[in-house]
Amino acid sequence: MISTGGNAQVQNINLKITRAKNTIKNGMNDPTTVIMVILVVVLAYLVIAPIGSMVINTFTVGVRDSSVSGGNVGDITGAFYKRVFNSRVSSVYFYKPLMRTLFVAIMVSIIAIPLGGLLAWFMVKTDLPGKKWMSSLMMLPYIMPSWTFAVVWLTIFKNRRLGGSAGVLESFGFTSPDWLAYGAFPIIICEAFHLFPFAYSLFSNSLKSMDIQLEESARIVGAPRSVITRRIILPLMLPATLSAFLLIFTRVIGSFGTPYILGTGVKYTILPTSLYAAFRSGETGVTAVIAVCMILVGVMLISLDSFLLKDNKRFVTIGIKGSIQRLTPL
């Protein structure tokens, strides 16, 4: 004899199964759900699977890792983490490149953000002639590959330290010092001119969407231009500034072409070039550890950007853009 409670449980299970079937059926008839499922599958194949494989390689001995780990192929080991974080070559593989990467990223942001903000101010807040075509021209440096700036820099400032043909300046009798031709300084300048369109685009959109009545009200009560800029415009530009800084910072961390061209010859390595050097030497486990560290840094920066923007969304500027009506005589 089946109890009433047992019948109720069976009915509940059947009801849940029916609801699940109906949900799946309705979802398959919805184009957005189908597209979402396809994108999830593609994401899992192109992103999640490679990252998972990379994480496994950080503690699994590969075919070319026996000399580093001292184990057999397929063994579980922590030798790669020890080699990257706590060995005689840790500073070469990780710590020096990390410090240089952070230094370059901060300096590039310090140059690119004011440059992009200044150009955005001129394009939005002034009556410069030819603003339309100049505004499109501002995005050209980012469209170009970053290594093209490095090639141009070498063509102009190259000296004979690395051999080969002379640079343009050396052909005219001026020999560029090493700090000007290679290393941190040219990397920072080239990356800044490549990435300032990030800041320009964000600041331009922010200035265009800003309520002009806020500035007009401040002028009416007699506030000078410096006070309007400091107390009204800059606070409203803070979310765009934070986004520009984190986007440029993240982009520099993943940049390879410019640091490789301008830094490898003088052994100025950052994380991407250090990763490439480990890969060239056949240390796949060490390469995987460095790559995972770079991914974690990028994820932390993106998470910080989302958190800061979410925090800024608590403050909303409410206003109506004013308009000027031209009166005509009757």
Helices and strands as residue ranges (DSSP letters): H 4-28, H 31-43, I 44-48, H 49-57, H 66-69, H 79-85, H 90-90, I 91-95, H 96-125, H 131-137, H 140-143, H 146-157, G 160-162, H 168-171, H 178-181, H 184-208, H 212-220, H 225-228, I 229-233, H 234-253, H 257-263, G 264-266, H 271-280, H 284-312
